[in-house]
Amino acid sequence: MEENQGGRSEVDHYARYVGEAGLPIRFDDLNTDALHRWGIDADTAARSLYVQRGGVIVSGVPAFVLLWSQMPRYRLLARFVGLPGIRQVASVAYDHVFAPVLYRRHRGRQARNQHIG
């Protein structure tokens, strides 16, 4: 399973947990040529969480559910968010509130880094 996303602190948290637990999950940096394997550009990758498993890419809440289901600490959360009704509400909240906020933060970090560099 592979994962790619623009929200660094959350991804870093998951990466630390996966490393400590020895789970077979790899995190690709959206700022590298790893995106060519994904078939998406860096801006698209920064707009949502993307998870790839078995050659299939999913994004948004379904990606969280897939990622969490592979992580023992998060399996109960994956089951809950995956429930009918909950999944739809979570998807609307993520797609229209959380993902846009995270994307704006990402763009702000990019702008600050370009201004400094």
C-alpha positions, 0 to 999 in steps of 0.5 A: 500500500502506498500513500501520498498527500500534501498535509505534512504533519498528518502524513508525518504522524502516520509515517512515524506510526507505520515505521514504529509498528513495522507496517508494509505501508510506504509514503511517497513525497509529492515533491518527487518524481514518485508522482509519475507512478501515481499519474497525478501532478503535485498540485492534484496530490496536494488537494486530497489524501491519495492511497494506492493499493493493488494498482488502484488509487482512491482519494478523500475519505475512502483513502483514509478508510483504506489507510486506517484499515491497515493500521491497527491503532486506527481500524476501529475509526476506519470501521466507524467512518466506513459505515453507511451514512457516516461515510457520506457525511465525512466525505462531504465534510472532508471534500468541502471543508477540511481538504480545502483548508489543508490545501490552502495551508499547503499553498501558503507554505509553498508561497513562504518557501518561495519568498524565503528561497 
